Amino acid sequence: MLRRLLRVALALVALGFLGYGLARNWDATTTALSGLSPWALVGAFAAVLAGQFCMLLAWREVLAGLGSPLPLRVTGRIMFVGQLGKYIPGSVWAYAAMMDLGRDHGSPPRRTFACISLSLVINLGVALTLAAATLATHEALRRAWYLVLLVPVIVVCLHPKVLTWGLNLALRLARKEPLESALPGRTVLVAAGWTALGWLIYGVHTWLLAGRWDLYVLATGAYAFAWATGLLTFVVPAGVGVREGALVLVFTPLIGTGAAFAVALLSRVAFTLADATAAGIAFLLGRQASSKAETYADQNGAGSTDLTPERNPTGSA
């Protein structure tokens, strides 16, 4: 209870600083907001959704490599619906929700747990690499130079042998059974490829919100840097306030303080709406998949809706 109150308090402090900065730059921020094209807002929202789809493909690749090749719509239901738990103070809710949904669709909790953990590591590694490559001369990255030191550590941790050892250690600490086999190296590479593509598409949304057509590279690195900063500040739910502060820090020298606040606020709105939209779509498509599986089982006298890899070896949607 005390830890949860502490997390809420820290989130409120972060939001307080963000609100103070917004109030000080209110006129400039509202001017920047009013100057944005509606098409830029729609494009930013669409880019977030497209980036999330790439992350889903990476997530599904990892889950399949661990031994649970589920249909895409079912994987989407596990990931998108379950990750809504990140908005609840405490780091366990998203894990618990995804593990429970995975169990419903034939993925053992240890595999889903390992998939979530590995996907976060890949995401963090790709984000920090992009930030280092695109913001090398930016003051914000110079202040947070220590984050770049995590990149080689993450690369080493993604080696199949090191990765399997680390995941099994985490599973033992969580009192779960160890993984049956090591994750193939090809799976890690494919997942990293989809993740990198997702980050490049995420960059489109900050680029459109910034309104400067020459800033795509920096806009991509800015959001990657902000997301990684928010993730590493794990005591704050969904990095709220921290991520926005990092975006403002990067964008202020480029487009001005008011416009930077506008980008940060609209980015948060776009991702929140996209999370809700993706969860709604995935929930409906996942229900359709479950209904079809039940109908098939009834027609064939199986009497089971378990979508385990053995019953669904192709993993097709």
N, C-alpha and C positions, 0 to 999 in steps of 0.2 A: 504493500500500500504506500509506504514511504517513497519507494523508488518511482512509483507511478506519479505521485505528486511532484517529485523532483523533475521528472521529464516534462510534465505539464508546465511547471514553473519556468523551466529553461526555454520551452517553446514560447511562452508568453513574453519572456525577456527578449528573445530574438525578434518576435513580432513587434515588441515595443520599440526597439531600436529602428526597425524598418519603418514603423509608423511615424516615428519622430523625424526620420530623414524625409519621408514622403510629405509630412506637414510643412517642413522647411522649404521644400521645393514644389509645393502644391501647384502654383500657377504654371511653372514650366512643365510639370508633369501633365496637367490637364490640357495644356496647349499641344503637347506631343501626342496625347491620346486622340484629341480631336482632329489632328492632321493625318492620322493613319487611314489608309484606304480600307473600305470594307473587304475588298478582295484580298488584301494582305492578311486580314484577320482570318478569313476563310481558308486561305492558303496555309497559314501557320497551323491551324487546327488540323487540316488534312495532312500536313507534313508530320505532325505528332502521331496521328493514327497510323500512317504508313511506316514510321519508324518503329512503333510498337509492334506492328505485324512482323517486321524483320526480327525483333527481339523474340517474338513468339516462335519463329522458325528456328532461331538459335536454341531456345529453351527446349523445343521439341527434339532437336538433334541430340542434345545432351541426355534427355530422358530416354530416348531410344538407345543411345550408346550404353546407358546403364542397365538396359534390359527391359524397358517398357515402351515399345514403339506404338503409341496410341494414335488414333485419328487426330487430324489437325483441330477439328472443332472441339473434340473432347479435351485436348491439351490446352486449347484456348480457354475453355471453361475453368480448368484447374488453375491456370496462371492468372487470367484477368479477373475472375471473380475472387479468387483467393487473395490476390495482392491488395485488394481494398482494405485488408487488415492493417496495412502500413499506416493508415490514417489514424489508427487507434494508438494512444500512448502505450509504449512497450514494444519491444522488438520481436515478441513471440507470436503475435496474432496472425500475421501474414503467413508465417511458417506453419502454424497450427491449421489454418484454414486450407492452405494448399495441400498439406499432408492428408487432411481429412477428405478433401475432394479427390485427391489421387487414389486413396484407398477405395473410394466408391467406384472408381473406374479401373481397378485392377493393378494400380501401381503401389507396391508396398511402401509404407511410410519412410523406410530408410532410403529408398531410391528417390522419392520426391524430395526428402531432406537434402540428399547429396546433390540433386539437380539444382535446387534453389541456391545452395551454397556455391557450387561451381559456377553457375550463371552469374552470380554477384561478383565473383573473383574475375571472371572473364570481362564482365562489363567494366569493372573498376580498372583493370589493366588496359583495356582499349581506350577508355575515357582519359586516363592519365597520359597515355602515349600520344593521343591526339592533342591534348592540352599542351604537352611539352613540345610537340612538333610545330604547333601553330602559334603559340604564345611565348616562344623562346625569348623574345626581346621585350615582352610586356612586363611592366612593373609588378602586376599582380602575381605573376608566376615567380618573379624574383623573390618576392616576399614569402611565397609558399614553396621555395625550392626543395624543401624536404619531401614534398609529395612525389616529386620525380624519382626519388630514391626507391619508392615502392615498385616502380616498373620492373627493374631486373629481378626483384624478389618475387613478384607475381609470375614472371616468365619462368623462373625456376620452379615455382609451385605448380605450374601447369604441366610439368613433365609427368607422364602417366604414372610412373612409380612413386614420385613424391606426392602427386595428387591423390592416389589411392591410399597411401599411408595417412595423409592428412585427413581425408574424408572418413576413413575408418576410425581414426582417433576421435574425431568429432562425434561420430556415431556412438562410440563407446561411452563418451562423456554424456551423450544424450540418452544412454541406456537403450540403444537400438542395435539390431544385428548388423554385422559388417557387410560390406558389399561382396557379391559373389565373385566378381572378376574386376580387373583393372579397366578403366575407361580407355578405349582405343585413342591413339594419338590423332588419327584422322578425324575423329569426332570433335576433338578439341579445336583442330584447325578449321573445320567447317563452321562450328559454332562461333569461333572468333571472326570468321569472314562475314557471317550474317550480322553479328554484333557491330562490326566496323561499318557495314552498310547502313545499319540502323542509326548509328551516330552521325554519319554523313547526312542522312535525311533529317535527323533532329536539327542539324545545323541550319537547314532551310528555314525552320520556324523562327529562330532568333534573327536570321538574316532578313526575313520579311518584316519582322516587327521593328528591327532597327531602321529600316527604310533607307539604307545605304547599299547600293548595288555593288560597291567595291569591297564589302566587308564580309563576304561569305566565309572565307577561311578563318578569319578572326572570330566571327560569330559562332562557327562550329566549335572552335577551341574554347570560346567563352562558356558555352553551355556545358561542354564536357568538364571543364574546370569547376564550374558551379555545382554540377551534379555530384562530382567526386567529393567536393568539399562537404556538401550536404550529407552524403552517405557516410563519410568518415566521422561526421558529428552525429553519431548514431543515437545519442541520448535525446535528440530532438525528433519527434515523429515526422517522417517523410522529409526531413531536412527543411521544414518550413521556417522561413525567415533567414536561415543560413544560406540557402541556395540563392535566394533573391539578393542578399547582401553581396555575395560573390559576383553575381551578374552585374550589379551596379558598379562594383569595384573595377571590373574589366571594361565595361562600356563607357563609363563617365569620361575618360580621356578621349574617347573616340567620337561620341555623339552628344556629350553634355549630360549633366546630372538629371535634369527633368526627363529627357528621352530615355536615359538608362533606367530610371524608376519605372517608366511606362513599359519598357521591354520586360523587366523583371516581373511586374504584376501580371501582364498579359500572358507571359510564359507560364506562370503558375496556374492561371485560369484555364489556359489551353490544355495543360496536362491533366488538370483535375477533371475537366469535361471529357477529355479523351479517355481517361481511366474509367469514368462512369459509362461512357458510350461503349467502349470495348467490352466492359464487364456485362452490360446489357445484351449486346449482340452475341457474345460468347455463351451467355446463360441460355438464350433462346436456341442457338444452334446446338448447344450441348444437350438440351432437352430433346430436340428432334433426333439427335444421334441415339440417345438412350431409348426413345420410343421405337425407333427402327430396330434397335437391337432386341428389345423386348418382343416386338412383333415377330422378328425372325426366329427368336428362341421358342415362342409359343407355336409357331407353324411347324417347327422341326422337333417339337416335344422336348426341347432342352431344358426349359424352365429356369434358365439362368440368364442374367444380363451382364455377367462379368466380362469386361473387355480386356482380358489379359493378353499378353503377347502371343500366348499359345493359341488363343481363340481368334486372334486378329493379327496374323503374322505379317501382313503387308503394311499395316499402319496407315492405310488409305482412308481418306475422308468419306 
